[in-house]
Amino acid sequence: MEFGSDNNAGTAPAILDAVVACNAGPAPSYGNDPIMDRVRESIRAIFEAPQAEVFLVATGTAANALAIASFCPPWGAVYAHEDAHAEVDECGAPEFYSGGAKIKLVPGEDGKMT
């Protein structure tokens, strides 16, 4: 097993089969397609959150950055431990996707903010 990254392994056959199955003709881009409509409906129903934003992404970096951008305005800030993954490993992605929000670093022992 390779645990170095969330995107360096092969794709599971079931996922490839699903991609092939939905690849039948043109569809609008950027989440404006019937498949994404069904995904949004399902996730909102499962979490009982009818206004939930839903983003399907391929990597943890994209997930973290878009999650921060979804609630933090460009002039805002997120407080995180100085060794937080979003600061150390995301290479500025949260700031980019939020349009400029800052990650304010807080020291603390064992990765805990105190």
N, C-alpha and C positions, 0 to 999 in steps of 0.2 A: 504494500500500500504506500502511496505517496501522499504525505500530508503537508508538503511545502506550499501548496496553493490550492484554492478552491476551483481553479480552472485549468489544471494541467493534466487531467485524466481524460480518458476517452468518454464518449457519450454512451449511455446505456441503450441497448437495443430498443427497449420500449419507447424511449424518448425519440429516437430516430424514426421509428415506425409512426409515431404520432405526428412528427413534422412532415413526413411524406404524405400521410393521410390528409392533412389540412392544406397541402400545397396543390389545391385544385382551382386554378384560375386566379384572376387578379383580386386584390383586396386593398383597401385604403391603408396607408402607412400610419405610423406613430400612434398605434393603439386605437385607431378608429375603425376597426374591422369587427365583424360579427363574432369571431372567436373571443376577442378581448372583451366584447360586451358580455358574453356568457361568463367569462372568468370574473369580471367585476361583480356581476350579479351573484355569483356563487360565493365569493369571498365576503361580500357585504352581508349576505344572508347568514353565513357561518358565524361571523363575528357580531351579528346583530348591529351593524354599523352602516346604515344606508348612505351616509355621506363619505365613507372611507375612500381615500385615494388608493389606487392599486397600480403598482409598477412591477412588471415582470422584468427582471434583469439577470444577466449571466454571471455576475461576479459579486463578491462581498463588498468590494470598493464601491461599485455602483449602488448597491443596496444601502450602504452606510451613508454615502453622499446624498442620495435622493431622499432618504429618511430625514436627514438633517435639513435639507432644503425645503422639505414639505412643511416644516413647522417654524423654521427660523428665517426671518426676513433678511435681506441683504445688509441691513444696518444693525442686525442683531448679533448675538454671541451665544455660544454653547460653552459651558464650563465642563472641563474634562481633566482627568489626572494627567500629569505631565508625560506619562508613559502610555497614554491611551492609544489604542490601535488607530483611531481616526486621525490622530496627530502624527504618530511615528511612521505609519505604513501607507497612508492613503495619498501621499504626494500632492496635497493641495486640492484633492477632488471635492471635499466638502465645501471649501471656499468657492471653487469654480461653479459647482452646480447650484449653490445658493445665491450666486451673484455677488458674493463678497462677505458673507457672514464670517465672523472670526471664531476660532477655537481659543478660548482663554484657558491657560494651563494653571492647574492647581497642584502643588506638591503634596506628598503624603507617603507614608510607609506602606509597603506591600500593595501598591496600586490603589490605595484607598484615599479618598479626599476627606480631610478632617477639618 
